[in-house]
């Protein structure tokens, strides 16, 4: 069994959007209920979060943006965009979300843990340099990746985003950075409208952004085929020192915001592929942070499946899962991906 850390803290529940908002404290309450089972709780190592320092945030966000979010602590409710709001507890929760992810990364890189999952909110991957959006205040993923590069001295970081929505903020933070490979599967068209095959990065980072915009209806086997036959060879060529995951569970078949057909078992398969990539490249260093997922029972079951895979309590079989994918869906995505990415990756040149 691996030493798997989990970041949890009741202060994440103090981020309270407007009544009826899908990104509610109940999401974490439902996940945290998993650990009321003593046997489940005993499997994992608690990671105590600390607030991210402001200078870690300003590597990704403008000082003005950080100050705007900090001022929300003075108000009961602040509407930042039509779908993104903050309560008086949101700024501290957002600092703890980024800081908790940073602490999990630090412990995995140091070898204290083998892998980890940050069960935090608010989510982060839509937050831009100077803008909150899509329920996100600070870009937790981008802050964590920059921390790994600059403070922990890692040369290359792979970011995988399997949320149903494209991680626009994460892509924009690193699209000119050749040391960060950003790989995203997402439903398209869907908010935020970015993430086309042709978005491959810019400048020195050209080729280090790999987008797979997918029509609705993709299932476990279809995602497994994409991860197994596209992500795995590209990642092995890139040779990351750390694998980070924006783990959104809104591709689940029961989720109200998406149109995909994933199940809890499918997320475990994707986790196994990423574990194998991390084992091959970087001593198993793998850290996930929670993004979307808005059907409570599906979210709970999916997080549980991922955690048990991380812990080696289960062991999925990726190639078997990939063989169950729909050849028609594979035929839609593969040639478009190869056409966009062939100039940058040796593993794709002969395909």
N, C-alpha and C positions, 0 to 999 in steps of 0.2 A: 504494500500500500504506500501511496505517496503522502507527503506532508502537505495537506491542502489547507490554505488559510481562507478565512471569510471575514470581510469587513462588514460589521453591523453596528448600529448605534441608534438609540431611540430619538436622537436629535434630528435624524433625517425625516422623521414624521412631522417636524415643526414647519416644514415647507408645505403651506396649505393654500392651494389655488382656490378659485371661486367654487362655490357649492355646485356639485354635479360635474366638475371637470374630470376627464378620464384619468389624468395623471394625478391621482389622489394618494394620501397616506395609506389607504387600504391596500395599495399594491405591495408595499413593504410589510405591512401588518400580516398580510396573507403569506408572504414568503417567510417571514420570521417565525410564523407558527410552525413551520417545519421543525424547528429546533426545540419545540416543546417536548418532543420525543427524546428522552435522554440518550438513547442509542444513536440517534441521528446527530445530536449535538456533540457527542463524544468523538465522532469521526473527524472533526475539523478543528483547526487551530484558530482561535480568535485573533484578529488583527485590530489593534486599537487605533482609531483614526485620530489624526491631529489636523488642525486647520492648515490649509495651504498658505504659505506666506505670499504676500502681495507680489513680490518680485517673481515668483513662479507663475502667477497669473498673467503678469504683464509681458512675459515672453510670448504669449499668445494673444492677449487682449490689450486694447489701448488703455492707458491710465484713466481716461475719461469713462470708458465702459465700466471698469472696476468701481469707480466712484459712484456711477449711476446705480449699480446694483447694491452697493453698500448703503446708499441712501434709502433703499426700500425697507431697511430695518426700522426706519422711523415711522412707518405707516402700516396700518392694519392690512391694506391691500393696495397694490400698485399694478396697473395694467401696462405692460411693456409693449405688447402687440395684441391684436385681437384674440390670440390663442395662448399667450404667454403672460403669466402674472406672478407676482411675488407677495408673500405675507411678511410680517415682521420677523419670522423665523427663517426666511428663505436664504438670506445672505449667509448666516452662519452655517446652514445646511449645505449650501453650495461650496463654501470653503472646506467643510468637512468631507464632501464628496470628492473634491480634487485631492485633498490631503490624504484621505483614506486610500485612494487609488495609488498615490505616490508611495505611501507606506507599504502597501502590498507589493508594489514593484520593487522597492528597496529590499524587502525581506526575501523575495524570490531571487533577485540578482545576487544577494549576499550568500544564498544557500541555506538560509534559515528555514525557508519553505521551498517546496518543489514547484508548486503552482498556487494560484489564489483566485478568488472571485470577490469583487467589491459589490456588495448588495446595498447600493446607495441611491439617493435621489437628491435633487432633481437630475434628470438625464442631461447629456451634454453635447452630443455630436452635431447638433444644428447650430450651436452658438458660434457666431462669427467674431472677427477681430473687434468690431465696434458695435455689435448688435446681438441682443437676445432674440431668439426665435424658436418656434417649434417646441415649446415647453422647456427650453434649455436656457440657462443663465450663463454659466461658464462651461467651456469645452473641456470637460474632465479628461477625455481621452487625449486631446492635444497637449494639455498641461502635463499629463503623465509621460507621454512620449518625449516631450522636450526635457523633462526632468531626467529621464533615462539616458538621453544623449549627453546633456550638458553636465549634470551632477554626478551621474554614475559612470560616465565615460564610455558608454557603449557606441560602437561604430555604426551599426545598422539595426533598425527596428522595423518589424513587419506589423502593420495594423490591419486587422480584418474586421469588417463591419457587415454583420449579417442581419441588421435591422431591416424592416420592410421599407423604411424611408432612407434615402441617400444621405450619408453623413457629409453634407456640404461644408460645414465649418471645419471639420477635420481635413478634408481634401484641400481646402483653400489655405489652411495653415501650413501645409507641407508640399504643395504641388511643385514648388521650385527647389525642393530639398532632395538631393539624390540619396541621402542616408535613410530616408523613410519610404518604405513601400506601402502604399495605401491600396487595399483590395476591398471592393464593395460589391455585394449583391443586393439588389433593391428592386422593388416593384416600380414599373414605369409605364404610363405616366402616373405620377402620384407626387404629393408634396415632397420636397420643395421644387421639383422640376429640373433638377440638375442630375449629373451622373451618366452622361451619354458614353457610349463606347469610345467616341472620338476624344473625350477628355482624358488625356494621357499624361498630363503634367506639362510643365513649361520650363524653358531655360535648362539649367543643369539637372533639373528634376524630370525632364522629359523621359517618359517610359516608366516612371515610378508611381504612376497612378493607373490603376487597372479597374475599370468599371464594367459591371455586367447588369445593365438595366433589363429587367425581365417582365414579360406580360404576366398578368395574374394567373393563378392556377398551378404554380409550380409546387411539387410535393417533395417528400423526403428524398426519394431516389434521384430526383432532378438536381436538387441541391448537392447531394452526395457526389454525383457525377461531375458537377462544376468544381467542387472543392478538390476532388480526387484527381481530375484529369487536366485542370487548368491551374488552380492555386498550388497544388503540391509541386509540380515541376518548376514553376516560376519561383516559388519560395525556396526550393532547394538550390536553384541557381543563384538567388539573391543572398542566401546564407545569413539570415538575421541572427543577431545576438540576443534577441528577445522577441516574443510574439505577444501582441496585445490584441484584445477583442472587444469591440463594441457589440455587446450581446443584447440585441433587441429580440423580444419574443412575440412581436406583432406580425410575424409571418405565420403564426399558428393558425390552423384552419378555423378556430373559433374566435379569433380576434375581431373586434368590431371595426377596426380602422383599415385593415388590409384585405387582400383578396387571394392570399396564398393558402397552401394546404399542408403546411408542416405540422408535425406532431412532436411530442416530447422526445420520443425515441429518435427522431430525425436530428434534433439538436445534440443529442448524445453522440450520434455518428459524426457530426461536424466537429464536435469537441475531440473525438478520438483522432480524426485526421490532423487537427491542429496539435494535439499532443505528440503525434508521430513526427510531424514536421519539427516541432521544438526539440524532440529527442534527437533528431538527426543533426540539427544545426546548433543548438544552444543549451545543451544539458537539461532539456525539458522546461526551460523558463517560459511560462505561459501565465498571463494574468488577464482576467476578464472583468469588465465593468458593465453594470446593468444600464441598458438604454430603455427601449420601449417594451410594450407588452401590456395589454389592457383588459384581457379577459382573465379574471382573478384565478379561477381554477386552472386554466391553461398555463398561466404564468407560474403558479406554484408547482405544478407537475413538471414543467419544462426546466425550471431552475433545479429542482430536485434531481432530474435525470442528468443534467450537466454536472452537478456537484458529485454525484455518485460515479460518473465516468472519470472526472478529475481524480477522484480518490482511488480508482481502480477497483471499486466495488462491482462495477460492470465492465464489460469489454465488448464494444460493438465491432462490426466487420465492415469497413468502408467500401471495399470493392464489391462485396455482395450487395450492399445497399445501392451502390451506383448502378449495378446491373439491372436493378428494378426501375430505373428511371425511364421516362418516355423518350424514345429516340427522336420523335418529332420536336420535342422541346429542346433536346440537345442540338438538333440540327438548326434550330433558330439561333441559339446563342453562340455556338462554337465558331462558325466561320466569321461572324462579325467581330468576335473577340480577337481571333487570330489575325484578321486583316488589320486591326488597329494596333496590335501589340507585336506582330512579327518583327518589325525593325529593331526591337529593343531586347529580345530574349532569344538566345540560341536554341532553347528547348522548343520554341515555336517555329523556327525558320523552316524546318522540313515538313511542317504540317500543312 
